[in-house]
Amino acid sequence: LYVGWLGYSQALLVRSGQPVHLMSPHKPEREDERRRIEDLGGCVLFLGVWRVNGSISVSRAIGDSSFKPFVSSEADVSRISLNGEEEYLVLACDGLWDVLTPSQVISFVYRHSKSSPDGLSDIAVGLVNAAQDSGSSDNISVIVVLFKTSLSPPKA
């Protein structure tokens, strides 16, 4: 499985009820991102959150051309070998991940996979609603991809 990303969006792969780390969001406070920005002549400032040149709080993105070259459009790519124990993948933007932990998402998907007659769409909409109920005021996009029809309960 190859995952390419820019910005805050994250992918959560669940294997046998456990999260598998696939990516790290592009935030200016990451040491490697901060160094890249500063090497290009930009700066990273803390103004409530870490910001590139005191303005934008993401260090890589599609668009945002006025912030180039400091906000890069070069994606990171990770590769993970699948072993057949993968159950599902949740792709979501920071509107979800800022308010729900991977453990909460795993528990939610498991609970709702048992009770959701319409499947993936209901689970994705349910995660959006859970993020809103948890106080997210950001945009929230969620995609759920099932690899198996029967899911393992989350492990403590």
Secondary structure, 3 states (H helix, E strand, C coil): CEEEECCCCEEEEEECCEEEECCCCCCCCCHHHHHHHHHCCCCEEECCCEEECCCECCCECCCCHHHCCCCECCCEEEECCCCCCEEEEEEECHHHHCCCCHHHHHHHHHHHHHHCCCCHHHHHHHHHHHHHHCCCCCCCCEEEEECCCCCCCCCC
